[in-house]
Amino acid sequence: MRGFALFLVASLLSVATANSAESQITSIPPAQPTISIPGRWPDAIGQARQRALAPVPQAPGLPAPPSDQWVPERHVFSTEYQREIIIPGHYESRINGQQSTVPTLPGYGTGGQLPVVIPGGVRPPADQRPGL
């Protein structure tokens, strides 16, 4: 207990000595410059300002999003159904120059036949596709 009391007294004396030294200072030191001086490290505020004003890093070149292309209505003869099928106009998403994503479409016959479901998927572009 006596050791703790000595420690407490010594701590209080060091704080009192520091306070009396601070009270002897009569002038306020000049503010630090905000622009860094060549050859000196910038201060914390200068570093924060540099980080805040730094350009935002950009992601590496990302592929362009697929573009949607309107494909008008087409009349195609189906060897599977042995009749002409009308494929309604629709949008296709271009993946690249050789592939497009085609949605599932209803195909209609010209003579009032039952509709045919044409499954979607990845196919060549419509202008390079001869049939379904």
N, C-alpha and C positions, 0 to 999 in steps of 0.2 A: 504494500500500500504506500509505503514511504517513497519507493522508487517511482510510482505513478505520480505522486504529488510533485516530486522534483522535475519529472518530465513535463508536467502541466505548467509549472512555474517557468521553466526554461522556454517553453513554447510561447507563453504569454509575453515574456521579455523580448523574444526575437520579433514578435509581431509589433510590439510597442516601438522597438528600435526602427523597424522598417517604416512604420507610420510617421515617426518623427523625421526620418530621412526624406520621405515623400513630401512632408509639409514644408521642408526647407526649399524645395524647388519652387521658384516664383514665376518662371515663364513656361509656356506651353511649347513643345517642340513643333516645328513646321510640319505640315501635312506631307505625306509621301506623294511624289508625282504619280499620276495615273498612267503615263506613257512610260514604258520600260526604257531604261537607258542601255545602249549597246554595251555589252560586256557584263551586265548585271542581270541576275535572275529577276523576272517580274514578280511583283508582290501577289498575294492571294487574290486581291480584287482584280488585278490585271489578268491573271490567269483565268478567273471566272469569266471576265469580259471576253477574252479571246475564245474560250470554249462556246460562249453564247453566240458570238458572231461568226463562228466558223461555219463553212458551208455544210449542208446536210449530206452525208454520204449517199450516193445513189446505188441502187441494186445493179448488178451486171446486166448486160443486154438481155432482156426477157423476150421470148418469142411473141410476136404480135397475136392478139386474140383472134380466134377464128372469125372470119367475116361471113355474114349471112348473105346468101345470094338467092334471088327469086327465080324459081324454075316454073315457066308457064305450063299450062295443061298440055298433055301429050297423048297421042293415040298410038298404042303399041300393039302389035299382033303377038299374042302369047301362044307358043307352041304347046305349053302345058295344058291350057284350057281350050285350045283350038278356036280361039275367037279374038276379036279386037277388044282391047281394054283401054278405057279412058283413065289416065292418071291425072288427078286434079292438080292445079297449081299449088306450089308449096315453097317453103324456104329450106335451103340446105346450108349447112355450115362447112366452109372450106377448111380443111385441116392443113393441106399443102397443095401444090400444083397437081398432084396425082390422086388425091383422096378427098372425099366429102362425106360428111355425116348426114345420112338421109333418115327422116322420121318414118315411122310406120304410117302407111297411107291406105285408104280404101280405094280400090280400083272398081270401076263400073263398066258394065258391058253396054254396047250400043243398042242392043235389042231388048232391053228391060230384064236382062239376066240378073241373077243374084250378085251382090257385091263380092269382091275378092279382096282379102287383106294382103297387102304387100308389106312384108316385114322390113323394118328399118335396119340400118347398120352402116358400115363404112363401105363406100363404093367409089368407083371413078366419078369424076365430075359429070354432070348431066350432058354436056356437049360432047363428051367422049364415050357415053354409054349408049349402045345400040338398042337395048331392050329394057326389061325391068331391072 
